[in-house]
């Protein structure tokens, strides 16, 4: 944890493989963490490095997932201050332990839950990007017209930059999930 506070090469963005927000589902997934572990980790990281942002992988519709279990995943987005969500609708894979669980979630429910998580993630990204407008950022150029801030936000440039360089710029607006310079 100390590297988060002291290592300048470590960017203030972490992507976490949380998978779910409910302890019972995490146990059934054979994850080695609990919901409270994830929340405590995020809180500690933000204390050590104010401004830290988090991304996470979250699965919707794992077998036996109830409305209450799913609500805990939705709440985890807020509890961990997640900004960047990678949402995966559960899909049965033959030969896996999860495929053998007899209580599978209906496919339409899985799609709906994944859509709810994605909408929550989109709202979190919008809030984050809005807060970045007018702030100076170090932006690593991934190609001549697109780079990423230290917090993983995508930045679109109207004039080409040098790929691989770090450019200091101040976004003036956001559009379609990107900051615009």
C-alpha positions as CSV (number, residue, x, y, z in Angstrom):
1,X,0.0,0.0,0.0
2,X,2.8,2.4,0.7
3,X,3.8,2.4,-3.0
4,X,0.4,4.1,-3.7
5,X,1.5,7.0,-1.5
6,X,5.2,7.2,-2.3
7,X,5.9,5.9,-5.9
8,X,5.5,8.7,-8.4
9,X,5.6,6.2,-11.3
10,X,2.4,4.6,-10.1
11,X,-0.5,6.5,-11.6
12,X,-3.5,7.5,-9.4
13,X,-5.7,5.0,-11.1
14,X,-6.2,1.3,-10.2
15,X,-8.3,-1.3,-11.9
16,X,-9.6,-3.9,-9.5
17,X,-10.9,-7.3,-10.2
18,X,-13.9,-7.1,-7.8
19,X,-16.3,-9.2,-9.8
20,X,-19.3,-8.7,-7.5
21,X,-20.6,-6.7,-4.6
22,X,-22.2,-9.5,-2.5
23,X,-20.2,-11.8,-0.1
24,X,-22.2,-14.9,-0.9
25,X,-21.7,-14.5,-4.7
26,X,-18.0,-13.7,-4.1
27,X,-17.8,-16.9,-2.1
28,X,-19.5,-18.9,-4.9
29,X,-17.1,-17.3,-7.4
30,X,-14.2,-18.6,-5.1
31,X,-12.9,-15.0,-4.8
32,X,-10.5,-14.4,-1.9
33,X,-11.9,-11.1,-0.9
34,X,-15.2,-9.9,0.7
35,X,-17.2,-6.7,-0.1
36,X,-15.8,-4.9,3.0
37,X,-12.2,-5.8,2.0
38,X,-12.8,-4.0,-1.3
39,X,-14.3,-0.9,0.4
40,X,-11.5,-0.8,3.0
41,X,-8.9,-1.0,0.2
42,X,-10.4,1.8,-1.8
43,X,-10.8,4.0,1.3
44,X,-7.2,3.4,2.3
45,X,-5.9,4.0,-1.2
46,X,-7.8,7.4,-1.3
47,X,-6.3,8.4,2.1
48,X,-2.8,7.6,0.9
49,X,-3.3,9.2,-2.6
50,X,-6.2,11.8,-2.7
51,X,-7.7,11.9,-6.1
52,X,-7.2,8.2,-6.8
53,X,-9.7,6.7,-9.3
54,X,-10.7,3.1,-9.6
55,X,-11.9,0.9,-12.3
56,X,-13.4,-2.6,-11.8
57,X,-14.6,-5.7,-13.4
58,X,-18.1,-6.6,-12.4
59,X,-20.2,-9.6,-13.5
60,X,-24.0,-9.4,-13.7
61,X,-26.2,-12.4,-13.4
62,X,-23.9,-15.0,-11.8
63,X,-25.8,-18.2,-10.9
64,X,-28.0,-17.8,-7.8
65,X,-27.8,-13.9,-8.0
66,X,-30.9,-12.5,-6.5
67,X,-32.2,-8.9,-6.7
68,X,-30.6,-8.3,-3.3
69,X,-27.3,-9.7,-4.3
70,X,-27.4,-7.5,-7.5
71,X,-28.3,-4.4,-5.4
72,X,-25.1,-5.0,-3.4
73,X,-23.1,-4.8,-6.7
74,X,-24.9,-1.5,-7.6
75,X,-24.1,-0.1,-4.2
76,X,-20.5,-1.2,-4.4
77,X,-20.0,1.3,-7.3
78,X,-20.7,4.1,-4.8
79,X,-19.1,2.5,-1.8
80,X,-15.8,2.1,-3.6
81,X,-16.1,5.3,-5.7
82,X,-15.7,3.3,-8.9
83,X,-15.4,5.4,-12.0
84,X,-14.5,3.0,-14.8
85,X,-16.6,-0.1,-15.0
86,X,-16.0,-3.2,-17.2
87,X,-19.3,-4.9,-17.0
88,X,-19.7,-8.5,-18.0
89,X,-23.0,-10.3,-18.3
90,X,-22.5,-13.9,-17.0
91,X,-22.5,-16.5,-19.7
92,X,-22.5,-20.2,-19.0
93,X,-19.2,-21.9,-20.0
94,X,-19.4,-25.7,-20.2
95,X,-17.0,-27.5,-17.9
96,X,-16.8,-24.6,-15.3
97,X,-18.0,-25.0,-11.7
98,X,-20.5,-22.2,-12.2
99,X,-22.1,-23.9,-15.2
100,X,-23.0,-26.8,-12.9
101,X,-24.9,-24.5,-10.4
102,X,-28.6,-25.5,-10.9
103,X,-30.0,-22.0,-10.2
104,X,-29.0,-20.0,-13.4
105,X,-30.3,-16.5,-13.8
106,X,-32.7,-15.8,-16.8
107,X,-30.8,-14.3,-19.8
108,X,-33.2,-11.3,-20.0
109,X,-32.6,-10.5,-16.3
110,X,-28.8,-10.8,-16.9
111,X,-29.0,-8.3,-19.8
112,X,-31.1,-5.9,-17.8
113,X,-28.7,-6.0,-14.8
114,X,-25.7,-5.5,-17.1
115,X,-27.4,-2.5,-18.6
116,X,-28.1,-1.0,-15.2
117,X,-24.5,-1.4,-14.2
118,X,-23.3,0.1,-17.4
119,X,-25.6,3.1,-16.9
120,X,-24.3,3.6,-13.4
121,X,-20.7,3.4,-14.8
122,X,-21.5,5.9,-17.5
123,X,-22.9,8.3,-15.0
124,X,-19.7,7.9,-12.8
125,X,-17.6,8.6,-15.9
126,X,-19.6,11.7,-16.8
127,X,-19.2,13.1,-13.2
128,X,-15.5,12.4,-13.3
129,X,-15.0,14.0,-16.7
130,X,-17.0,17.1,-15.8
131,X,-14.8,17.6,-12.7
132,X,-11.7,17.5,-14.9
133,X,-12.7,20.3,-17.2
134,X,-10.5,23.4,-16.7
135,X,-7.9,21.4,-14.8
136,X,-4.4,20.9,-16.1
137,X,-3.4,17.3,-16.8
138,X,-0.4,15.3,-17.8
139,X,-1.6,13.3,-20.8
140,X,0.2,10.3,-22.2
141,X,-0.4,10.3,-26.0
142,X,-1.5,6.9,-27.2
143,X,-1.8,8.1,-30.8
144,X,-1.4,11.6,-32.4
145,X,-5.0,12.7,-31.5
146,X,-5.8,10.7,-28.3
147,X,-4.1,10.3,-25.0
148,X,-5.0,9.4,-21.4
149,X,-4.8,11.4,-18.2
150,X,-3.1,9.9,-15.1
151,X,-6.6,9.0,-14.0
152,X,-7.3,7.0,-17.2
153,X,-9.6,9.5,-18.8
154,X,-9.4,9.6,-22.6
155,X,-8.5,13.0,-24.1
156,X,-9.1,14.0,-27.7
157,X,-6.9,16.5,-29.3
158,X,-7.8,18.6,-32.4
159,X,-4.2,19.1,-33.3
160,X,-1.8,16.1,-33.6
161,X,0.7,15.4,-30.8
162,X,3.7,13.2,-30.6
163,X,2.7,9.6,-29.8
164,X,4.4,8.4,-26.6
165,X,5.0,11.9,-25.3
166,X,3.5,13.3,-22.1
167,X,1.6,16.5,-23.0
168,X,0.4,19.0,-20.4
169,X,-3.1,20.3,-21.4
170,X,-6.3,21.6,-20.0
171,X,-9.5,20.1,-21.3
172,X,-12.3,22.6,-22.1
173,X,-15.2,20.2,-22.4
174,X,-16.2,16.5,-22.5
175,X,-18.0,14.8,-25.2
176,X,-19.0,11.1,-25.7
177,X,-16.9,9.9,-22.8
178,X,-13.8,11.9,-23.7
179,X,-12.2,15.1,-22.5
180,X,-11.6,17.5,-25.3
181,X,-8.6,19.8,-25.7
